[in-house]
Each structure stands twice: as C-alpha cells, then as structure tokens.
C-alpha cells in the first residue's frame, strides 16, 4: 500500500548543518536524537550521524530511546539525558549507555562498569544537582573511575539577552574547576549560534539547529538548511460551486467555482489543526491556500487552474519558500512541536 504522506530526510542537509555547527562550536557534537530524532526518524538520522566525523555521540531522553539507539550499533557513544529508574540503571550500563547522575545516592548505585555524566543545574531548575552539591558528586564518581563528562543546559541562550546564559556558564565552570579533566558540554543550538566557541568545553549539543532551524535573530550566523521535506498525495479532486462550503463548520464558502483537491494528511499525522484558514501548501510549484477546517486525516486545497491528478504530491513544508516555521506560525506553536508531532503514518525516507 502506498504512503499517503512521506517525509524525505536529506542526508546532505543534515551533514552540512552538523559540520557548520561543529566548526562554530570548535568541538565535536553530541547530537540529540530524542523524540525520533525530532520527528525525522531515528534510524535515518543515526546512520548519517554514525559516519559524520564531527559527531562524537548521540543523546536521547528516555531509556527506551537509548535501547532503540543501542540496537542500531552505530559505534557512537549514547548519553541518556534524563534520569532512569533504579531498575533501568544496570541494563542501560550493560548496553554501554552513558548515564546522568545528580546525587551521591545515584553515584553510589552505579555498577562498576558504568560511565557517567554529571548533570549540573545552573538555573534551568528542571534536572541536575545544584552547583554547591555537584562537585562532591563528581568527585565521588571520579574516585570510582566512572566520571566521563559533565553537562548543564542553557535556559535562554537562544534569546537576544545573553546575561543569564553567561551566569549559567560561570556557575558551570565553577564546578568544573573542582573536578578532574572531563568532557564538559553546555551549548545547545542557541548557545552555539550566540556564544560560539566556549573555552573548556569538550562537546556541544545542538538540537533543532542540527535539523535546520534557528531563532530569527540568529539565522544570519550560520546557513542552516531544513532537513525534512514533507509531501502528501492528492486523493480526490472535485468542484465546489458558488456558495458551497468546504469541511466541518462551513468556515469557508466558495465565492466562485473552485477546483478542490483533498490531500491525504491531517492533524492525526501532526499537521496543526489550528492552522485552519491560515495555511497554504505548494502544488505544482505554486503556493495555494487550504480550504476550510483541517481534518483528522486530510485537508483541502484550492487547485483552480492547475493541471493536477490523483496521486500527485503536494508539499506541506521543506527547505524552500514554505518551511516548518511558516506552519508553526499558522498553528500558533513552535517548530519543535510540529516536527516532533509528525505521526507514524508519515513514512520517513532517506534522500541525498
């Protein structure tokens, strides 16, 4: 059976982004591939990352993601970014997954063959040990021969005001000064773009930037390319006559005879329902508006005057004139949510 919607993942775009980000950071990358590689497909992204010289390893958010990534045998280290349960620690260590540690109890509970990255909370107030406690935890890990790295997470490095990012960095360095040499990492994509090379850091962790997106004020810093192109098939073509409405609630009515194409993608696939009456798509290279309410499994498009047929592809977003940023704005959300919300019915395929 043919896929109604396909997300093409460009290996060349991803590789180019990784090279540019690593060069700006001045260090190798710990590539976040959580949430199915930000919706891009873990298998596809991990294969590109595995052969990229700028990628030291990959990071995930859950133990199941770690196990899934470990099963791919990429040869790259894997870091779990969020705490596992006590029952998961041993199996994760057996898989070679680097484990986050934020307390002395966690440090003492690690098996002797584990490798740990000390998580330091420098102001995000989400996870990690506070700086006043972190050095002692890191020292305990070092004494046990388990300490490989230490990390923190910037809360606002993607904003124009970098004062709090510098405060966090100062706190992080204060802990690092009390520890033996290790792999330190702090910069997310915003940190790399805003701050560039940071002395003392051994890795950087660009998330959404790796997949081609940055805040508007940081886009001129690096020429990042969106990695995903999303297309869906036309499944039906019909004419809406003057005065007829399209889709639920009659939100749109034809002001003249209109050729309507129904496209096989909807909010169950991750296309935001809140983009209703605002969204447009590319049909035969032309930007055309969607008509009426976006449905669970489909949306409708004005294709009047175009030569289109059943099975033809419509582009929902890509690296060109219509991007995920546009769709996120129409839906009143952010690129992260649109990309990671892309459903399992959308087939991910590799592209050059």
C-alpha positions in Angstrom: 0.0 0.0 0.0 1.3 3.5 -0.9 2.1 6.0 1.8 -0.3 9.0 1.8 2.4 11.2 3.2 6.2 11.0 3.1 8.9 12.9 4.9 12.1 13.0 2.9 15.2 13.4 5.1 18.2 15.0 3.4 21.5 13.4 4.4 23.4 16.2 2.7 21.5 18.9 4.5 21.9 17.2 7.9 25.6 16.6 7.3 26.1 20.2 6.2 24.4 21.5 9.3 26.5 19.3 11.6 29.7 20.4 10.0 28.8 24.1 10.3 27.7 23.8 13.9 30.8 21.8 15.0 33.1 24.3 13.3 31.4 27.2 15.1 31.5 25.5 18.4 35.1 24.4 17.9 34.3 21.0 19.4 32.7 17.7 18.3 28.9 17.3 18.7 26.7 15.2 21.0 23.7 15.1 18.6 20.3 15.0 20.3 18.2 12.3 18.5 15.4 12.2 21.1 11.7 12.1 20.1 12.5 10.0 17.0 15.3 12.5 16.0 13.0 15.4 16.4 10.5 13.7 14.2 13.0 13.0 11.4 13.3 9.2 12.0 15.9 7.8 14.4 17.2 5.2 12.0 17.8 7.6 9.2 19.4 10.3 11.3 21.6 7.9 13.3 23.0 6.4 10.1 24.1 9.9 9.0 25.5 10.8 12.4 27.4 7.5 12.7 29.6 8.3 9.7 29.9 12.0 10.3 33.4 12.9 11.6 32.1 15.9 13.7 29.7 13.7 15.7 31.2 12.3 19.0 27.9 10.6 20.1 24.2 10.9 20.3 21.8 11.9 23.1 18.3 10.6 24.0 15.7 11.4 26.5 14.3 8.1 27.7 15.7 4.6 28.4 13.6 3.1 25.7 15.1 5.5 23.2 18.6 4.6 24.5 17.9 0.9 24.0 16.5 1.5 20.5 19.5 3.5 19.5 21.9 1.0 21.0 20.3 -1.7 18.9 21.4 0.2 15.8 25.0 -0.5 16.6 26.3 2.9 15.3 29.6 2.7 17.1 29.0 6.1 18.7 28.5 6.7 22.4 25.0 7.2 23.7 24.1 9.6 26.5 20.8 9.4 28.4 19.8 13.0 29.3 17.1 12.3 31.9 17.2 10.1 35.0 16.5 6.3 34.6 14.7 4.4 37.3 16.9 2.3 39.6 15.8 -0.9 37.8 16.9 0.5 34.5 20.4 1.5 35.5 22.0 -1.9 35.2 20.6 -2.8 31.8 21.5 0.6 30.5 25.0 0.3 31.7 25.2 -3.2 30.1 24.3 -1.5 26.8 27.1 1.0 27.2 24.7 3.9 27.6 26.3 6.9 29.5 24.1 7.7 32.5 23.2 11.1 34.0 24.0 11.4 37.7 22.8 14.2 40.0 23.1 12.8 43.6 25.5 10.9 45.7 23.0 8.1 46.0 22.9 7.8 42.2 26.6 7.9 42.1 26.9 5.1 44.6 24.3 3.0 42.9 26.1 2.8 39.6 27.6 -0.5 38.7 31.4 -0.6 38.3 31.2 -0.8 34.5 29.0 2.3 34.1 30.1 5.6 32.6 28.5 8.7 34.0 27.9 12.3 33.0 27.3 14.6 36.0 24.2 16.7 35.4 24.5 20.2 37.0 21.6 22.6 37.4 22.9 26.1 36.8 19.5 27.8 36.7 17.1 25.8 34.5 15.6 24.3 37.6 14.5 21.1 35.9 17.1 18.4 36.5 20.5 18.1 38.0 22.5 18.8 41.1 22.9 22.4 42.3 26.5 23.8 41.9 27.0 23.7 45.7 26.4 19.9 45.7 27.7 18.9 42.3 31.4 19.0 42.9 31.2 16.4 45.7 29.1 14.1 43.4 31.6 14.5 40.6 34.5 13.7 42.9 32.7 10.6 44.1 32.2 9.5 40.5 35.9 10.2 39.7 37.0 8.2 42.7 35.1 5.3 41.4 36.5 5.7 37.9 33.1 6.3 36.4 33.2 10.0 35.5 33.3 10.7 31.8 31.6 14.0 31.4 29.6 16.9 33.0 26.8 19.0 31.5 24.3 21.7 32.0 21.6 23.2 29.9 21.1 26.8 28.9 17.6 28.2 29.6 17.8 31.3 27.4 20.9 31.1 25.1 18.6 31.4 22.1 17.3 34.9 23.2 18.9 38.3 22.4 19.7 38.9 26.1 22.5 36.6 27.0 23.1 37.8 30.5 21.6 34.7 32.2 23.4 32.4 29.8 26.7 33.9 31.0 25.6 33.5 34.6 24.9 29.8 34.0 28.2 29.3 32.2 30.0 30.9 35.2 28.3 28.6 37.6 29.1 25.6 35.4 32.8 26.5 35.2 32.9 26.9 38.9 32.0 23.3 39.4 34.3 22.1 36.6 37.3 23.8 38.3 36.8 21.4 41.2 36.8 18.2 39.0 39.4 16.3 37.0 39.6 16.8 33.2 36.4 15.5 31.6 34.1 16.0 28.6 32.1 19.2 29.5 29.1 20.3 27.4 26.7 23.1 27.8 25.8 24.7 24.4 22.5 23.8 22.7 21.9 25.2 19.3 21.2 28.6 20.7 24.4 28.5 22.7 26.5 27.6 19.7 25.0 30.3 17.5 25.0 33.0 20.2 28.3 32.2 22.0 30.4 30.4 19.5 33.5 28.6 21.0 33.5 28.3 24.7 36.9 27.6 26.3 36.9 24.4 28.5 34.0 22.7 26.6 34.7 19.3 25.0 31.3 18.8 23.3 28.3 20.8 22.1 24.7 19.6 21.8 22.8 21.3 19.0 19.2 20.0 18.8 16.8 21.8 16.5 19.7 23.7 14.8 21.0 20.4 13.6 17.8 19.9 11.7 18.0 23.3 10.1 16.2 25.8 12.3 17.2 28.8 14.5 15.5 31.8 16.0 15.1 34.7 13.6 17.9 36.9 15.1 20.4 34.0 14.9 19.6 32.8 11.3 22.3 35.0 9.8 25.0 33.4 11.9 25.1 30.1 10.0 23.5 29.0 6.8 21.5 26.1 8.2 19.2 24.1 5.9 16.0 22.4 6.9 16.5 18.7 6.7 12.9 17.5 6.1 10.6 17.9 3.2 7.0 16.8 3.8 4.7 15.8 1.0 1.3 14.2 0.8 -0.8 12.8 -2.1 -3.9 14.2 -3.7 -6.6 11.6 -3.0 -9.6 13.3 -4.5 -10.4 16.2 -6.9 -13.8 17.8 -7.2 -15.5 21.2 -7.9 -17.1 23.4 -5.2 -19.7 25.6 -6.7 -20.6 29.2 -5.8 -21.9 29.4 -2.2 -20.9 25.8 -1.3 -18.9 25.3 1.9 -15.9 23.0 2.4 -15.2 20.9 5.5 -16.5 21.0 9.1 -18.5 24.0 10.3 -18.7 25.7 6.9 -15.9 28.0 7.7 -15.1 28.6 4.1 -17.5 29.2 1.3 -16.8 29.3 -2.5 -17.0 32.8 -3.9 -16.8 31.3 -7.4 -16.5 27.9 -8.9 -13.4 26.4 -7.2 -11.4 23.2 -8.1 -10.7 21.5 -4.7 -8.0 18.8 -4.1 -8.3 16.7 -1.0 -4.8 15.8 0.4 -4.1 12.8 2.5 -2.7 14.3 5.6 -4.3 15.9 8.7 -4.0 16.6 12.3 -3.7 12.9 13.2 -0.5 13.0 11.2 0.8 16.1 13.0 -0.4 18.9 10.7 -1.7 21.5 13.2 -5.5 21.9 13.2 -5.0 25.4 14.5 -3.6 26.3 11.1 -7.1 26.2 9.7 -7.9 29.2 7.3 -4.3 30.3 7.5 -2.2 27.5 6.0 -1.1 27.1 2.4 0.8 24.4 0.6 2.8 24.1 -2.6 1.0 22.4 -5.6 2.9 22.1 -8.8 5.3 24.7 -7.5 2.6 27.3 -6.7 1.5 28.3 -3.2 -2.1 27.6 -2.7 -4.4 28.1 0.3 -6.1 25.3 2.3 -9.8 25.5 2.4 -12.0 25.1 5.5 -11.3 23.1 8.6 -8.2 20.9 8.6 -9.5 17.4 9.3 -8.1 14.4 11.2 -6.9 12.6 8.0 -7.0 15.2 5.3 -7.1 18.8 4.3 -8.5 20.5 1.2 -6.6 22.9 -1.2 -7.7 25.3 -3.9 -6.1 24.0 -7.1 -8.2 26.0 -9.6 -6.3 26.5 -12.9 -3.7 23.8 -12.1 -3.1 20.6 -14.0 -3.2 18.1 -11.2 -4.2 14.5 -10.9 -4.9 11.8 -8.3 -1.7 10.7 -6.6 0.1 13.9 -7.3 2.3 15.2 -4.5 1.6 18.4 -2.5 4.4 19.9 -0.4 3.5 20.8 3.1 6.9 22.1 4.1 10.5 21.9 3.1 13.8 23.9 2.8 12.4 26.4 0.2 9.8 29.1 0.2 7.4 27.2 2.6 9.0 25.9 5.8 8.1 24.3 9.2 8.5 27.8 10.6 5.5 29.0 8.5 3.4 26.1 9.5 4.2 26.6 13.2 3.2 30.2 13.0 -0.1 29.4 11.3 -0.7 26.8 14.0 0.2 29.1 16.9 3.1 26.9 18.0 6.8 26.3 17.5 8.9 24.2 15.1 9.8 21.7 17.8 6.1 20.8 18.4 5.3 20.5 14.7 8.3 18.3 13.9 8.1 16.0 16.9 4.3 15.7 16.4 4.7 14.2 13.0 2.8 10.9 13.2 3.8 7.3 12.4 1.5 7.2 9.3 4.0 9.6 7.7 6.7 7.4 6.1 10.3 8.6 6.6 12.6 8.1 3.7 16.2 9.0 3.1 17.2 11.5 0.4 20.5 12.9 -0.8 
